[in-house]
Amino acid sequence: MSETQETQEKKKGSGWLSVLTDYGPLLVFLGSYRYFAPEEPEAVAELAAIIKGTVAFMVAAVIALIVSKWRLGKVSPMLWFSTALIVGFGALTIFFGDPVFVQLKPTIIYTTFGIVLLVGWKMGKALLKILLEAAFDGLSDEGWLKLSRNWGVFFLCLAALNEGLRYYLDFEGWLWAKLWVFMPLSFLFTFTQIPMLLKHGLDVGLDEEEDEEDAAN
């Protein structure tokens, strides 16, 4: 296997690991909550299920952070921030017995990153490049700036959406929305950025593959 192919394989592996560390704790939260949730509506049992799910969420988030450090050799700033909020707001949820703290966590994350990215964009700094590092080889500075701007706006939209769903849905409905609304929206938005990324120099490895084929022939 060539060095280029090895690099591409490592990127694929790290990509799947990043998805797992991002969404794994949420799946643990949802699974734990569903396991302990009462069959019939009952306020005390419902709150107990939320608290038990929150504890599992906190433990899974810390494990995800450790796995990221172990497998990737580093922890992204976003994962550090997210884990800190999960543990902090999870502790508040347990202490006060109020799930609103856990539900506010995504709003704070999305709003913070949205504002930071847009402020950086206004100042001519592509802060998303720091978060994603070398995720998009060959992307020009202009491309990074546009990507930072687009993700900044998208994060603010997700923050508003989270508040809307938190207001209109019950806790379980909100949890399912995190899985079936936010995750697909994030992937869909990522795909919509591909044409812009390609226009601004994104290297998808086609040139290296063509060179290897030519050399083989």
Contacts in CASP RR format, 6 or more apart in sequence:
PFRMAT RR
TARGET T0000
AUTHOR 0000-0000-0000
METHOD contacts of the structure
MODEL  1
MSETQETQEKKKGSGWLSVLTDYGPLLVFLGSYRYFAPEEPEAVAELAAI
IKGTVAFMVAAVIALIVSKWRLGKVSPMLWFSTALIVGFGALTIFFGDPV
FVQLKPTIIYTTFGIVLLVGWKMGKALLKILLEAAFDGLSDEGWLKLSRN
WGVFFLCLAALNEGLRYYLDFEGWLWAKLWVFMPLSFLFTFTQIPMLLKH
GLDVGLDEEEDEEDAAN
1 9 0 8 1.000
2 212 0 8 1.000
4 205 0 8 1.000
4 208 0 8 1.000
4 212 0 8 1.000
8 205 0 8 1.000
11 135 0 8 1.000
14 71 0 8 1.000
14 72 0 8 1.000
17 67 0 8 1.000
17 68 0 8 1.000
17 71 0 8 1.000
17 72 0 8 1.000
18 68 0 8 1.000
18 72 0 8 1.000
18 76 0 8 1.000
20 64 0 8 1.000
20 67 0 8 1.000
21 64 0 8 1.000
21 65 0 8 1.000
21 67 0 8 1.000
21 68 0 8 1.000
21 79 0 8 1.000
22 64 0 8 1.000
22 79 0 8 1.000
22 82 0 8 1.000
23 179 0 8 1.000
23 183 0 8 1.000
24 60 0 8 1.000
24 64 0 8 1.000
25 57 0 8 1.000
25 60 0 8 1.000
25 61 0 8 1.000
25 63 0 8 1.000
25 64 0 8 1.000
25 86 0 8 1.000
26 57 0 8 1.000
26 178 0 8 1.000
26 179 0 8 1.000
27 179 0 8 1.000
28 53 0 8 1.000
28 56 0 8 1.000
28 57 0 8 1.000
28 59 0 8 1.000
28 60 0 8 1.000
29 53 0 8 1.000
29 54 0 8 1.000
29 56 0 8 1.000
29 57 0 8 1.000
29 60 0 8 1.000
29 175 0 8 1.000
30 175 0 8 1.000
30 176 0 8 1.000
30 178 0 8 1.000
30 179 0 8 1.000
31 53 0 8 1.000
31 56 0 8 1.000
32 52 0 8 1.000
32 53 0 8 1.000
32 55 0 8 1.000
32 56 0 8 1.000
32 57 0 8 1.000
33 49 0 8 1.000
33 50 0 8 1.000
33 52 0 8 1.000
33 53 0 8 1.000
33 171 0 8 1.000
33 172 0 8 1.000
33 175 0 8 1.000
34 172 0 8 1.000
36 48 0 8 1.000
36 49 0 8 1.000
36 52 0 8 1.000
36 53 0 8 1.000
37 45 0 8 1.000
37 46 0 8 1.000
37 49 0 8 1.000
37 172 0 8 1.000
38 45 0 8 1.000
38 46 0 8 1.000
38 49 0 8 1.000
46 171 0 8 1.000
47 97 0 8 1.000
47 99 0 8 1.000
50 93 0 8 1.000
50 97 0 8 1.000
50 99 0 8 1.000
50 102 0 8 1.000
50 171 0 8 1.000
51 93 0 8 1.000
51 94 0 8 1.000
51 97 0 8 1.000
54 90 0 8 1.000
54 93 0 8 1.000
54 94 0 8 1.000
54 99 0 8 1.000
54 102 0 8 1.000
55 94 0 8 1.000
57 86 0 8 1.000
57 90 0 8 1.000
57 102 0 8 1.000
58 86 0 8 1.000
58 87 0 8 1.000
58 90 0 8 1.000
58 91 0 8 1.000
61 82 0 8 1.000
61 83 0 8 1.000
61 86 0 8 1.000
61 87 0 8 1.000
62 83 0 8 1.000
62 87 0 8 1.000
64 79 0 8 1.000
64 83 0 8 1.000
65 75 0 8 1.000
65 79 0 8 1.000
65 80 0 8 1.000
65 83 0 8 1.000
68 74 0 8 1.000
68 75 0 8 1.000
68 76 0 8 1.000
68 79 0 8 1.000
69 75 0 8 1.000
76 131 0 8 1.000
77 130 0 8 1.000
77 131 0 8 1.000
78 113 0 8 1.000
78 131 0 8 1.000
81 109 0 8 1.000
81 112 0 8 1.000
81 113 0 8 1.000
82 109 0 8 1.000
85 105 0 8 1.000
85 108 0 8 1.000
85 109 0 8 1.000
86 105 0 8 1.000
89 101 0 8 1.000
89 102 0 8 1.000
89 104 0 8 1.000
89 105 0 8 1.000
90 101 0 8 1.000
90 102 0 8 1.000
90 105 0 8 1.000
92 98 0 8 1.000
92 101 0 8 1.000
93 99 0 8 1.000
93 100 0 8 1.000
93 101 0 8 1.000
93 102 0 8 1.000
99 171 0 8 1.000
100 166 0 8 1.000
103 162 0 8 1.000
103 166 0 8 1.000
103 171 0 8 1.000
103 174 0 8 1.000
104 166 0 8 1.000
106 158 0 8 1.000
106 159 0 8 1.000
106 162 0 8 1.000
106 178 0 8 1.000
106 182 0 8 1.000
107 159 0 8 1.000
107 162 0 8 1.000
107 163 0 8 1.000
107 166 0 8 1.000
110 155 0 8 1.000
110 156 0 8 1.000
110 158 0 8 1.000
110 159 0 8 1.000
110 162 0 8 1.000
111 155 0 8 1.000
111 156 0 8 1.000
111 159 0 8 1.000
113 151 0 8 1.000
113 152 0 8 1.000
113 155 0 8 1.000
114 151 0 8 1.000
114 152 0 8 1.000
114 153 0 8 1.000
114 155 0 8 1.000
114 156 0 8 1.000
114 159 0 8 1.000
115 152 0 8 1.000
115 156 0 8 1.000
116 127 0 8 1.000
117 127 0 8 1.000
117 128 0 8 1.000
117 148 0 8 1.000
117 149 0 8 1.000
117 151 0 8 1.000
117 152 0 8 1.000
117 155 0 8 1.000
118 148 0 8 1.000
118 149 0 8 1.000
118 152 0 8 1.000
118 153 0 8 1.000
118 156 0 8 1.000
120 126 0 8 1.000
120 127 0 8 1.000
120 148 0 8 1.000
121 127 0 8 1.000
121 145 0 8 1.000
121 148 0 8 1.000
121 149 0 8 1.000
121 152 0 8 1.000
124 145 0 8 1.000
126 141 0 8 1.000
126 143 0 8 1.000
126 144 0 8 1.000
126 145 0 8 1.000
126 147 0 8 1.000
126 148 0 8 1.000
127 148 0 8 1.000
128 144 0 8 1.000
128 147 0 8 1.000
128 148 0 8 1.000
128 151 0 8 1.000
129 144 0 8 1.000
129 148 0 8 1.000
136 144 0 8 1.000
136 147 0 8 1.000
136 197 0 8 1.000
136 202 0 8 1.000
136 203 0 8 1.000
137 202 0 8 1.000
137 203 0 8 1.000
137 205 0 8 1.000
138 201 0 8 1.000
138 202 0 8 1.000
138 203 0 8 1.000
139 147 0 8 1.000
139 197 0 8 1.000
139 200 0 8 1.000
139 201 0 8 1.000
139 202 0 8 1.000
139 203 0 8 1.000
140 200 0 8 1.000
140 201 0 8 1.000
142 200 0 8 1.000
143 196 0 8 1.000
143 197 0 8 1.000
143 200 0 8 1.000
143 201 0 8 1.000
146 196 0 8 1.000
146 200 0 8 1.000
147 193 0 8 1.000
147 196 0 8 1.000
147 197 0 8 1.000
150 193 0 8 1.000
150 196 0 8 1.000
154 189 0 8 1.000
158 182 0 8 1.000
158 185 0 8 1.000
158 186 0 8 1.000
161 181 0 8 1.000
161 182 0 8 1.000
161 185 0 8 1.000
162 182 0 8 1.000
165 173 0 8 1.000
165 174 0 8 1.000
165 177 0 8 1.000
165 181 0 8 1.000
166 174 0 8 1.000
169 177 0 8 1.000
194 202 0 8 1.000
198 204 0 8 1.000
END
